[in-house]
Amino acid sequence: MSFKKLNIPLKEALERLGYENPLPFQKKVLSKIKSGMNLFGIAPEGSGKTTALIISVIQKLESEAFEDAPRAIIVVKDKEAALELEDTFKIFTRYMDLRVYSAYDQPDLDVQKGDIYEGMDIVIATPNKLFRLFKATGINVSQLKLFIVDDAEFLLKNSAYNDLIRIPPHITKCQYLIFSTEFNSKIERLKDSFMAHSEEVVMK
């Protein structure tokens, strides 16, 4: 899939940032993600996984804010990863009104619940904080379109894996994307839960 098929604000953002053509991995996954399928995207560092993730989220959310409930949740390994991804999103969404928020382990739960309740389109969260927010009715998944795990190698930690898999059974319908540099045993096991009907794009 070429960048020409993306919505206008997203194409303008890519042009502003100097992206001319998709990398081979991006070309393979973007069209599949746009079609709505659940996907494992497995590729080495430098293949453009994070940019593919960001493009896919912005495209799915049509580059604009909508109501209050999050429409994309992205699970990352820790605070540093959450803040880094939030900063990268904001570079792309500079001239859009999409609202991006990071929820990680240190800040007060009630403060984060309040922030999200005020209205967020994209929530980036660590597994533990996401589960605690969900358990405390601090995150509404009724409007969710995308549930994504970025750099999913961290799921080898039992606590992270267990927190993650508790959320999808409560989601009525959305698209699931897993990005990683490799398949490990925990990522494979996701096929037994919310990734049963999915496709794989693997690049060496």
MIDOSE-1310 file (N, C-alpha, C; in nm, 2 decimals, decimal comma, always signed):
residues 204
msfk	+0,08/-0,12/+0,00/+0,00/+0,00/+0,00/+0,09/+0,12/+0,00; +0,06/+0,22/-0,08/+0,13/+0,34/-0,09/+0,07/+0,45/+0,00; +0,15/+0,55/+0,03/+0,10/+0,66/+0,12/-0,01/+0,74/+0,05; -0,02/+0,73/-0,08/-0,12/+0,80/-0,16/-0,26/+0,76/-0,12
klni	-0,28/+0,64/-0,06/-0,41/+0,59/-0,03/-0,46/+0,63/+0,12; -0,37/+0,71/+0,18/-0,41/+0,75/+0,32/-0,49/+0,88/+0,32; -0,55/+0,91/+0,43/-0,63/+1,04/+0,44/-0,55/+1,16/+0,43; -0,61/+1,27/+0,39/-0,53/+1,39/+0,35/-0,45/+1,45/+0,47
plke	-0,50/+1,46/+0,59/-0,41/+1,52/+0,70/-0,29/+1,43/+0,73; -0,31/+1,30/+0,71/-0,20/+1,20/+0,74/-0,10/+1,21/+0,63; -0,14/+1,22/+0,50/-0,05/+1,24/+0,39/+0,03/+1,37/+0,41; -0,04/+1,47/+0,45/+0,03/+1,60/+0,47/+0,14/+1,59/+0,58
aler	+0,11/+1,51/+0,69/+0,20/+1,49/+0,80/+0,32/+1,42/+0,75; +0,30/+1,31/+0,67/+0,41/+1,23/+0,61/+0,50/+1,32/+0,52; +0,44/+1,40/+0,44/+0,51/+1,49/+0,35/+0,60/+1,59/+0,43; +0,54/+1,64/+0,54/+0,61/+1,74/+0,62/+0,73/+1,68/+0,69
lgye	+0,72/+1,55/+0,72/+0,82/+1,48/+0,79/+0,92/+1,41/+0,70; +0,90/+1,42/+0,57/+0,99/+1,37/+0,47/+0,98/+1,22/+0,44; +0,86/+1,16/+0,46/+0,83/+1,03/+0,42/+0,78/+1,03/+0,28; +0,85/+0,96/+0,19/+0,80/+0,96/+0,05/+0,74/+0,83/+0,01
nplp	+0,80/+0,72/+0,05/+0,75/+0,59/+0,01/+0,76/+0,49/+0,13; +0,66/+0,40/+0,14/+0,67/+0,30/+0,26/+0,79/+0,21/+0,24; +0,85/+0,17/+0,35/+0,95/+0,06/+0,36/+0,88/-0,07/+0,32; +0,96/-0,17/+0,28/+0,90/-0,30/+0,24/+0,80/-0,36/+0,35
fqkk	+0,84/-0,35/+0,48/+0,75/-0,41/+0,58/+0,62/-0,32/+0,59; +0,64/-0,19/+0,58/+0,52/-0,11/+0,59/+0,43/-0,13/+0,47; +0,48/-0,15/+0,35/+0,40/-0,17/+0,24/+0,32/-0,30/+0,25; +0,38/-0,40/+0,32/+0,30/-0,53/+0,34/+0,19/-0,52/+0,44
vlsk	+0,23/-0,45/+0,55/+0,13/-0,45/+0,66/+0,02/-0,34/+0,65; +0,05/-0,23/+0,59/-0,05/-0,12/+0,60/-0,18/-0,16/+0,53; -0,17/-0,22/+0,41/-0,29/-0,26/+0,34/-0,37/-0,36/+0,42; -0,30/-0,46/+0,49/-0,37/-0,56/+0,56/-0,44/-0,50/+0,69
iksg	-0,37/-0,41/+0,75/-0,43/-0,34/+0,87/-0,55/-0,26/+0,83; -0,54/-0,19/+0,71/-0,65/-0,11/+0,67/-0,77/-0,19/+0,64; -0,75/-0,32/+0,60/-0,86/-0,40/+0,57/-0,93/-0,45/+0,69; -0,87/-0,43/+0,81/-0,94/-0,47/+0,93/-0,90/-0,60/+1,00
mnlf	-0,80/-0,67/+0,94/-0,77/-0,80/+0,99/-0,68/-0,79/+1,12; -0,68/-0,89/+1,20/-0,59/-0,90/+1,32/-0,46/-0,94/+1,26; -0,35/-0,89/+1,32/-0,22/-0,91/+1,25/-0,11/-0,92/+1,35; -0,02/-1,01/+1,33/+0,12/-1,01/+1,39/+0,21/-0,95/+1,29
giap	+0,28/-0,85/+1,33/+0,38/-0,79/+1,24/+0,52/-0,81/+1,30; +0,59/-0,91/+1,24/+0,72/-0,95/+1,30/+0,83/-0,90/+1,20; +0,92/-0,82/+1,25/+1,03/-0,77/+1,17/+1,14/-0,71/+1,25; +1,26/-0,70/+1,20/+1,38/-0,66/+1,28/+1,37/-0,51/+1,31
egsg	+1,46/-0,46/+1,40/+1,47/-0,32/+1,42/+1,50/-0,24/+1,29; +1,45/-0,13/+1,27/+1,48/-0,05/+1,16/+1,39/-0,07/+1,04; +1,29/-0,16/+1,06/+1,20/-0,20/+0,94/+1,08/-0,11/+0,93; +1,06/-0,02/+1,03/+0,95/+0,07/+1,03/+0,83/+0,03/+1,10
ktta	+0,84/-0,06/+1,20/+0,72/-0,11/+1,27/+0,65/+0,01/+1,34; +0,72/+0,09/+1,42/+0,66/+0,20/+1,49/+0,59/+0,30/+1,40; +0,65/+0,33/+1,29/+0,59/+0,42/+1,20/+0,46/+0,36/+1,14; +0,47/+0,23/+1,11/+0,35/+0,16/+1,06/+0,24/+0,16/+1,16
liis	+0,27/+0,14/+1,28/+0,17/+0,15/+1,39/+0,11/+0,29/+1,40; +0,19/+0,39/+1,40/+0,14/+0,53/+1,41/+0,05/+0,56/+1,29; +0,10/+0,53/+1,17/+0,02/+0,55/+1,05/-0,12/+0,48/+1,05; -0,11/+0,36/+1,10/-0,24/+0,28/+1,10/-0,34/+0,33/+1,20
viqk	-0,29/+0,38/+1,32/-0,38/+0,44/+1,42/-0,44/+0,57/+1,36; -0,36/+0,65/+1,31/-0,41/+0,78/+1,26/-0,51/+0,76/+1,15; -0,48/+0,67/+1,06/-0,57/+0,64/+0,95/-0,70/+0,59/+1,00; -0,69/+0,49/+1,09/-0,82/+0,43/+1,14/-0,90/+0,53/+1,22
lese	-0,84/+0,63/+1,28/-0,92/+0,73/+1,36/-0,95/+0,85/+1,27; -0,91/+0,85/+1,14/-0,95/+0,95/+1,04/-0,89/+1,09/+1,08; -0,77/+1,08/+1,15/-0,70/+1,20/+1,18/-0,77/+1,31/+1,26; -0,88/+1,27/+1,33/-0,95/+1,37/+1,41/-1,01/+1,31/+1,54
afed	-1,02/+1,40/+1,64/-1,08/+1,36/+1,77/-1,23/+1,32/+1,75; -1,28/+1,24/+1,84/-1,42/+1,20/+1,83/-1,47/+1,16/+1,97; -1,57/+1,23/+2,02/-1,63/+1,21/+2,15/-1,52/+1,19/+2,26; -1,55/+1,11/+2,36/-1,46/+1,10/+2,48/-1,38/+0,97/+2,50
apra	-1,44/+0,86/+2,46/-1,38/+0,73/+2,49/-1,27/+0,70/+2,40; -1,16/+0,64/+2,45/-1,05/+0,60/+2,36/-1,09/+0,51/+2,25; -1,03/+0,53/+2,13/-1,06/+0,45/+2,02/-0,93/+0,36/+1,98; -0,82/+0,39/+2,05/-0,70/+0,31/+2,03/-0,63/+0,30/+2,16
iivv	-0,60/+0,17/+2,19/-0,51/+0,14/+2,31/-0,38/+0,08/+2,26; -0,27/+0,13/+2,31/-0,14/+0,07/+2,27/-0,07/+0,03/+2,40; -0,03/-0,09/+2,41/+0,03/-0,15/+2,53/+0,18/-0,15/+2,50; +0,26/-0,10/+2,59/+0,41/-0,09/+2,58/+0,47/-0,14/+2,71
kdke	+0,60/-0,16/+2,71/+0,66/-0,23/+2,82/+0,68/-0,15/+2,95; +0,71/-0,02/+2,93/+0,74/+0,06/+3,05/+0,71/+0,21/+3,03; +0,74/+0,29/+3,13/+0,72/+0,44/+3,13/+0,79/+0,50/+3,01; +0,92/+0,46/+3,00/+1,00/+0,52/+2,90/+0,95/+0,50/+2,76
aale	+0,91/+0,38/+2,73/+0,85/+0,34/+2,60/+0,72/+0,42/+2,58; +0,64/+0,43/+2,68/+0,51/+0,51/+2,67/+0,53/+0,65/+2,63; +0,63/+0,72/+2,70/+0,65/+0,86/+2,68/+0,72/+0,88/+2,54; +0,81/+0,79/+2,50/+0,87/+0,80/+2,37/+0,77/+0,79/+2,26
ledt	+0,68/+0,69/+2,27/+0,58/+0,67/+2,17/+0,48/+0,79/+2,17; +0,44/+0,84/+2,28/+0,36/+0,96/+2,29/+0,42/+1,08/+2,21; +0,55/+1,10/+2,24/+0,62/+1,21/+2,18/+0,62/+1,19/+2,02; +0,64/+1,07/+1,98/+0,65/+1,04/+1,84/+0,51/+1,06/+1,77
fkif	+0,40/+1,02/+1,84/+0,27/+1,04/+1,79/+0,25/+1,19/+1,77; +0,29/+1,27/+1,87/+0,26/+1,42/+1,87/+0,33/+1,49/+1,75; +0,45/+1,43/+1,71/+0,51/+1,48/+1,59/+0,43/+1,47/+1,47; +0,36/+1,35/+1,46/+0,28/+1,32/+1,34/+0,15/+1,40/+1,35
trym	+0,09/+1,42/+1,47/-0,04/+1,48/+1,49/-0,04/+1,63/+1,52; +0,08/+1,69/+1,49/+0,10/+1,83/+1,53/-0,02/+1,92/+1,48; -0,07/+1,90/+1,36/-0,17/+1,98/+1,30/-0,31/+1,91/+1,30; -0,32/+1,81/+1,39/-0,45/+1,74/+1,40/-0,50/+1,76/+1,55
dlrv	-0,63/+1,73/+1,57/-0,68/+1,75/+1,71/-0,68/+1,61/+1,79; -0,62/+1,51/+1,73/-0,62/+1,38/+1,81/-0,55/+1,40/+1,94; -0,61/+1,34/+2,04/-0,56/+1,35/+2,18/-0,49/+1,22/+2,22; -0,37/+1,23/+2,26/-0,28/+1,12/+2,30/-0,24/+1,13/+2,44
ysay	-0,25/+1,01/+2,51/-0,22/+1,01/+2,66/-0,14/+0,89/+2,70; -0,04/+0,91/+2,79/+0,04/+0,80/+2,84/-0,01/+0,77/+2,98; -0,03/+0,64/+3,01/-0,06/+0,59/+3,14/+0,04/+0,49/+3,19; +0,12/+0,52/+3,28/+0,22/+0,43/+3,33/+0,22/+0,42/+3,48
dqpd	+0,31/+0,35/+3,54/+0,29/+0,29/+3,67/+0,30/+0,39/+3,79; +0,38/+0,50/+3,78/+0,40/+0,58/+3,89/+0,28/+0,68/+3,93; +0,22/+0,75/+3,83/+0,12/+0,85/+3,87/+0,00/+0,80/+3,94; -0,07/+0,88/+4,01/-0,19/+0,85/+4,09/-0,30/+0,80/+3,99
ldvq	-0,36/+0,68/+4,03/-0,46/+0,62/+3,95/-0,58/+0,71/+3,92; -0,62/+0,78/+4,03/-0,74/+0,87/+4,02/-0,71/+0,99/+3,92; -0,59/+1,04/+3,93/-0,56/+1,15/+3,84/-0,56/+1,10/+3,69; -0,51/+0,98/+3,67/-0,51/+0,93/+3,53/-0,66/+0,90/+3,48
kgdi	-0,74/+0,84/+3,57/-0,88/+0,82/+3,54/-0,95/+0,95/+3,50; -0,92/+1,06/+3,58/-0,98/+1,18/+3,54/-0,93/+1,24/+3,41; -0,80/+1,23/+3,39/-0,75/+1,27/+3,26/-0,81/+1,20/+3,14; -0,82/+1,07/+3,15/-0,88/+0,99/+3,04/-1,03/+1,02/+3,03
yegm	-1,10/+1,04/+3,14/-1,24/+1,07/+3,14/-1,27/+1,20/+3,06; -1,18/+1,29/+3,07/-1,20/+1,42/+3,00/-1,20/+1,41/+2,85; -1,15/+1,29/+2,80/-1,16/+1,27/+2,66/-1,02/+1,24/+2,60; -1,00/+1,12/+2,55/-0,87/+1,08/+2,48/-0,91/+0,99/+2,37
divi	-0,83/+1,01/+2,26/-0,85/+0,92/+2,14/-0,76/+0,80/+2,14; -0,63/+0,83/+2,19/-0,53/+0,72/+2,19/-0,47/+0,72/+2,33; -0,47/+0,60/+2,39/-0,41/+0,58/+2,52/-0,30/+0,48/+2,51; -0,18/+0,52/+2,55/-0,06/+0,43/+2,55/-0,04/+0,40/+2,70
atpn	-0,03/+0,26/+2,73/-0,03/+0,22/+2,87/+0,06/+0,10/+2,89; +0,12/+0,09/+3,01/+0,19/-0,03/+3,05/+0,08/-0,13/+3,08; +0,11/-0,26/+3,08/+0,01/-0,37/+3,10/-0,05/-0,35/+3,24; +0,03/-0,33/+3,34/-0,02/-0,32/+3,48/-0,11/-0,20/+3,50
klfr	-0,07/-0,09/+3,45/-0,16/+0,03/+3,46/-0,29/+0,02/+3,38; -0,28/-0,04/+3,26/-0,40/-0,06/+3,19/-0,50/-0,15/+3,26; -0,45/-0,26/+3,32/-0,54/-0,35/+3,39/-0,60/-0,28/+3,51; -0,51/-0,20/+3,59/-0,56/-0,13/+3,70/-0,67/-0,03/+3,67
lfka	-0,65/+0,04/+3,56/-0,75/+0,14/+3,51/-0,88/+0,07/+3,47; -0,86/-0,04/+3,40/-0,98/-0,11/+3,36/-1,06/-0,16/+3,48; -0,99/-0,22/+3,58/-1,05/-0,28/+3,70/-1,12/-0,17/+3,78; -1,06/-0,05/+3,77/-1,12/+0,06/+3,85/-1,22/+0,14/+3,76
tgin	-1,27/+0,09/+3,65/-1,36/+0,15/+3,56/-1,31/+0,29/+3,52; -1,17/+0,29/+3,50/-1,11/+0,42/+3,46/-1,08/+0,43/+3,31; -1,13/+0,33/+3,23/-1,11/+0,34/+3,09/-1,22/+0,27/+3,02; -1,29/+0,34/+2,93/-1,41/+0,29/+2,86/-1,36/+0,23/+2,73
vsql	-1,39/+0,10/+2,71/-1,35/+0,03/+2,59/-1,47/+0,02/+2,49; -1,58/+0,08/+2,51/-1,70/+0,06/+2,43/-1,68/+0,12/+2,28; -1,59/+0,21/+2,27/-1,57/+0,27/+2,13/-1,44/+0,23/+2,07; -1,37/+0,13/+2,13/-1,24/+0,09/+2,09/-1,24/+0,03/+1,94
klfi	-1,14/+0,08/+1,86/-1,13/+0,03/+1,73/-1,00/-0,05/+1,71; -0,89/-0,02/+1,79/-0,76/-0,08/+1,78/-0,71/-0,11/+1,92; -0,66/-0,23/+1,93/-0,59/-0,28/+2,06/-0,45/-0,33/+2,01; -0,34/-0,26/+2,05/-0,21/-0,29/+1,99/-0,11/-0,32/+2,10
vdda	-0,02/-0,41/+2,07/+0,09/-0,43/+2,16/+0,22/-0,40/+2,08; +0,30/-0,30/+2,13/+0,42/-0,26/+2,05/+0,54/-0,32/+2,12; +0,64/-0,37/+2,04/+0,76/-0,43/+2,09/+0,72/-0,54/+2,19; +0,65/-0,64/+2,15/+0,58/-0,73/+2,24/+0,67/-0,83/+2,30
efll	+0,80/-0,82/+2,28/+0,90/-0,92/+2,34/+0,89/-0,91/+2,49; +0,85/-0,80/+2,55/+0,84/-0,79/+2,69/+0,74/-0,88/+2,76; +0,65/-0,94/+2,68/+0,55/-1,03/+2,73/+0,61/-1,16/+2,79; +0,74/-1,18/+2,77/+0,80/-1,29/+2,84/+0,79/-1,28/+2,99
knsa	+0,77/-1,16/+3,04/+0,74/-1,14/+3,19/+0,60/-1,19/+3,22; +0,59/-1,28/+3,31/+0,45/-1,34/+3,34/+0,35/-1,23/+3,38; +0,40/-1,14/+3,46/+0,30/-1,03/+3,51/+0,25/-0,95/+3,40; +0,34/-0,91/+3,30/+0,29/-0,83/+3,19/+0,19/-0,91/+3,10
yndl	+0,23/-1,04/+3,08/+0,14/-1,12/+2,99/+0,00/-1,14/+3,06; +0,00/-1,17/+3,19/-0,12/-1,20/+3,26/-0,21/-1,07/+3,27; -0,15/-0,95/+3,29/-0,23/-0,83/+3,29/-0,29/-0,80/+3,15; -0,21/-0,83/+3,05/-0,25/-0,80/+2,91/-0,38/-0,88/+2,87
irip	-0,37/-1,01/+2,89/-0,48/-1,10/+2,84/-0,61/-1,09/+2,92; -0,61/-1,01/+3,03/-0,73/-1,00/+3,10/-0,83/-0,89/+3,04; -0,77/-0,81/+2,95/-0,85/-0,70/+2,89/-0,94/-0,74/+2,77; -0,89/-0,81/+2,67/-0,97/-0,84/+2,55/-1,10/-0,91/+2,57
phit	-1,11/-1,00/+2,67/-1,25/-1,06/+2,68/-1,36/-0,96/+2,71; -1,32/-0,84/+2,76/-1,43/-0,74/+2,79/-1,45/-0,65/+2,68; -1,38/-0,66/+2,57/-1,40/-0,58/+2,45/-1,49/-0,64/+2,35; -1,60/-0,57/+2,32/-1,70/-0,63/+2,23/-1,64/-0,66/+2,09
kcqy	-1,58/-0,56/+2,03/-1,52/-0,58/+1,89/-1,42/-0,48/+1,87; -1,30/-0,52/+1,82/-1,20/-0,43/+1,77/-1,09/-0,51/+1,70; -1,00/-0,44/+1,64/-0,89/-0,50/+1,56/-0,77/-0,51/+1,65; -0,70/-0,62/+1,65/-0,58/-0,65/+1,73/-0,46/-0,65/+1,65
lifs	-0,35/-0,58/+1,69/-0,22/-0,58/+1,62/-0,11/-0,60/+1,72; -0,02/-0,69/+1,69/+0,09/-0,72/+1,77/+0,22/-0,70/+1,69; +0,31/-0,61/+1,73/+0,43/-0,58/+1,67/+0,55/-0,63/+1,75; +0,64/-0,70/+1,69/+0,76/-0,76/+1,76/+0,87/-0,78/+1,67
tefn	+0,99/-0,80/+1,72/+1,11/-0,84/+1,64/+1,11/-0,99/+1,62; +1,04/-1,06/+1,70/+1,04/-1,21/+1,69/+0,92/-1,27/+1,76; +0,89/-1,39/+1,72/+0,79/-1,47/+1,79/+0,86/-1,53/+1,91; +0,81/-1,51/+2,04/+0,85/-1,58/+2,15/+0,73/-1,67/+2,20
skie	+0,76/-1,74/+2,30/+0,65/-1,84/+2,35/+0,53/-1,77/+2,39; +0,54/-1,65/+2,46/+0,42/-1,58/+2,51/+0,34/-1,52/+2,39; +0,41/-1,47/+2,29/+0,35/-1,41/+2,18/+0,27/-1,52/+2,10; +0,33/-1,63/+2,09/+0,26/-1,75/+2,02/+0,13/-1,78/+2,10
rlkd	+0,14/-1,77/+2,23/+0,02/-1,81/+2,31/-0,10/-1,72/+2,29; -0,07/-1,60/+2,24/-0,18/-1,50/+2,22/-0,28/-1,56/+2,12; -0,23/-1,65/+2,03/-0,33/-1,71/+1,94/-0,44/-1,79/+2,01; -0,41/-1,83/+2,13/-0,51/-1,91/+2,20/-0,61/-1,82/+2,27
sfma	-0,59/-1,69/+2,27/-0,68/-1,59/+2,33/-0,74/-1,50/+2,23; -0,70/-1,38/+2,22/-0,76/-1,28/+2,13/-0,70/-1,28/+1,99; -0,60/-1,36/+1,96/-0,54/-1,36/+1,82/-0,56/-1,49/+1,75; -0,67/-1,55/+1,78/-0,70/-1,68/+1,72/-0,72/-1,67/+1,57
hsee	-0,78/-1,57/+1,52/-0,80/-1,55/+1,38/-0,72/-1,43/+1,33; -0,60/-1,46/+1,29/-0,51/-1,35/+1,26/-0,42/-1,39/+1,15; -0,35/-1,30/+1,09/-0,25/-1,32/+0,99/-0,12/-1,28/+1,03; -0,01/-1,34/+0,98/+0,13/-1,30/+1,01/+0,20/-1,24/+0,89
vvmk	+0,27/-1,13/+0,92/+0,36/-1,07/+0,83/+0,50/-1,08/+0,89; +0,58/-1,16/+0,84/+0,72/-1,19/+0,90/+0,82/-1,15/+0,80; +0,91/-1,06/+0,84/+1,03/-1,03/+0,76/+1,16/-1,05/+0,84; +1,25/-1,11/+0,77/+1,38/-1,15/+0,84/+1,47/-1,03/+0,83
